[in-house]
């Protein structure tokens, strides 16, 4: 949310849109800004370079995330890569960051004076220092209009305040994951991918909040890393509830191990054996298994629509439901 206290020309012409065909750069602004496409004509630019880009009200900096050939992409006329950052540009960026960090305490003091329940966690100047962005975390929505006025009156530049969620807070502040390494979100993840409880069950991980949650209290991002491989393995192995034929007769699959490639079969005579998946042949699927699959499909649809605010309560409820199913 942005408040501009400078007088603007209401009769100014609107920003024109251009149609670009050819090479464009996907640039992530600053450290925590948005990612957008920009027209680029620099043949020497490559992925990972820091560049200066045009903005509606000045110049900003960012990092090239990808270079792509696009067909008829719509860009605003100022969305252009100006140049690759020089050593002098990087020195300016470094100094700007130090100065922005020195303003965090001032912003927090102004918020406390107004009795706002918020925690300022970081700040960034744009390259030409015409605007400063403060990032803050709060348990609920905050009416910070008076805070913006106070900051603008003292700092004499445009002010933006961005409220971030718990995932973005951990990404900005940084933390150590349960693996002992720097959290992925603070290291290399730029866009969060959807993660749901079904991923954990498919990977046969213990369904306990302490095992599934990261430092942010949400499902670990790493649950999605090998999801595609586990889905491929799931297609190659009989599932629980299916009837299979073995060299010793038929039985029902009561358990399986995706990584080991084995299934546990309860034979018709009551014995339980563990076999490799290539030693069994699927005969049919039980009606109870088909019912469970229908329920899971509906739950997946519900998970896609699930609000992030309901995560903790929903996680505990789903774990209880899954335990009842296993029983």
Secondary structure in CASP SS format (residue, H / E / C, confidence):
PFRMAT SS
TARGET T0000
AUTHOR 0000-0000-0000
METHOD secondary structure of the structure
MODEL  1
X C 1.00
X E 1.00
X E 1.00
X C 1.00
X C 1.00
X C 1.00
X C 1.00
X C 1.00
X C 1.00
X C 1.00
X C 1.00
X C 1.00
X C 1.00
X C 1.00
X C 1.00
X C 1.00
X E 1.00
X E 1.00
X E 1.00
X E 1.00
X E 1.00
X E 1.00
X E 1.00
X E 1.00
X E 1.00
X E 1.00
X E 1.00
X E 1.00
X E 1.00
X C 1.00
X C 1.00
X C 1.00
X C 1.00
X C 1.00
X E 1.00
X E 1.00
X E 1.00
X E 1.00
X E 1.00
X C 1.00
X C 1.00
X C 1.00
X C 1.00
X C 1.00
X C 1.00
X C 1.00
X C 1.00
X C 1.00
X C 1.00
X E 1.00
X E 1.00
X E 1.00
X E 1.00
X E 1.00
X E 1.00
X C 1.00
X C 1.00
X E 1.00
X E 1.00
X E 1.00
X E 1.00
X E 1.00
X E 1.00
X E 1.00
X E 1.00
X E 1.00
X E 1.00
X E 1.00
X E 1.00
X E 1.00
X E 1.00
X E 1.00
X E 1.00
X E 1.00
X E 1.00
X E 1.00
X C 1.00
X C 1.00
X C 1.00
X E 1.00
X E 1.00
X E 1.00
X E 1.00
X E 1.00
X C 1.00
X C 1.00
X H 1.00
X H 1.00
X H 1.00
X H 1.00
X H 1.00
X H 1.00
X H 1.00
X H 1.00
X H 1.00
X H 1.00
X H 1.00
X H 1.00
X H 1.00
X H 1.00
X H 1.00
X H 1.00
X C 1.00
X H 1.00
X H 1.00
X H 1.00
X H 1.00
X H 1.00
X H 1.00
X H 1.00
X H 1.00
X H 1.00
X H 1.00
X C 1.00
X C 1.00
X C 1.00
X C 1.00
X C 1.00
X E 1.00
X E 1.00
X E 1.00
X E 1.00
X E 1.00
X E 1.00
X E 1.00
X C 1.00
X C 1.00
X C 1.00
X C 1.00
X C 1.00
X E 1.00
X E 1.00
X E 1.00
X E 1.00
X E 1.00
X E 1.00
X E 1.00
X C 1.00
X C 1.00
X C 1.00
X C 1.00
X C 1.00
X C 1.00
X C 1.00
X H 1.00
X H 1.00
X H 1.00
X H 1.00
X H 1.00
X H 1.00
X H 1.00
X H 1.00
X H 1.00
X H 1.00
X H 1.00
X C 1.00
X C 1.00
X E 1.00
X E 1.00
X E 1.00
X E 1.00
X E 1.00
X E 1.00
X C 1.00
X C 1.00
X H 1.00
X H 1.00
X H 1.00
X H 1.00
X H 1.00
X H 1.00
X H 1.00
X H 1.00
X C 1.00
X C 1.00
X E 1.00
X C 1.00
X C 1.00
X C 1.00
X C 1.00
X C 1.00
X E 1.00
X C 1.00
X H 1.00
X H 1.00
X H 1.00
X H 1.00
X C 1.00
X C 1.00
X C 1.00
X C 1.00
X C 1.00
X C 1.00
X C 1.00
X C 1.00
X C 1.00
X H 1.00
X H 1.00
X H 1.00
X H 1.00
X H 1.00
X H 1.00
X C 1.00
X C 1.00
X C 1.00
X C 1.00
X C 1.00
X C 1.00
X H 1.00
X H 1.00
X H 1.00
X H 1.00
X E 1.00
X C 1.00
X C 1.00
X C 1.00
X C 1.00
X C 1.00
X E 1.00
X C 1.00
X H 1.00
X H 1.00
X H 1.00
X H 1.00
X C 1.00
X C 1.00
X H 1.00
X H 1.00
X H 1.00
X H 1.00
X H 1.00
X H 1.00
X H 1.00
X H 1.00
X H 1.00
X C 1.00
X C 1.00
X C 1.00
X C 1.00
X C 1.00
X C 1.00
X E 1.00
X E 1.00
X E 1.00
X E 1.00
X E 1.00
X C 1.00
X C 1.00
X E 1.00
X E 1.00
X E 1.00
X E 1.00
X E 1.00
X E 1.00
X E 1.00
X E 1.00
X E 1.00
X C 1.00
X C 1.00
X C 1.00
X C 1.00
X E 1.00
X E 1.00
X E 1.00
X E 1.00
X E 1.00
X E 1.00
X C 1.00
X C 1.00
X C 1.00
X C 1.00
X E 1.00
X E 1.00
X E 1.00
X E 1.00
X E 1.00
X H 1.00
X H 1.00
X H 1.00
X C 1.00
X E 1.00
X E 1.00
X E 1.00
X E 1.00
X E 1.00
X C 1.00
X H 1.00
X H 1.00
X H 1.00
X H 1.00
X H 1.00
X H 1.00
X H 1.00
X H 1.00
X H 1.00
X H 1.00
X H 1.00
X H 1.00
X H 1.00
X H 1.00
X H 1.00
X H 1.00
X H 1.00
X H 1.00
X C 1.00
X C 1.00
X C 1.00
X H 1.00
X H 1.00
X H 1.00
X H 1.00
X H 1.00
X H 1.00
X H 1.00
X H 1.00
X H 1.00
X H 1.00
X H 1.00
X H 1.00
X H 1.00
X H 1.00
X H 1.00
X H 1.00
X H 1.00
X H 1.00
X H 1.00
X C 1.00
END
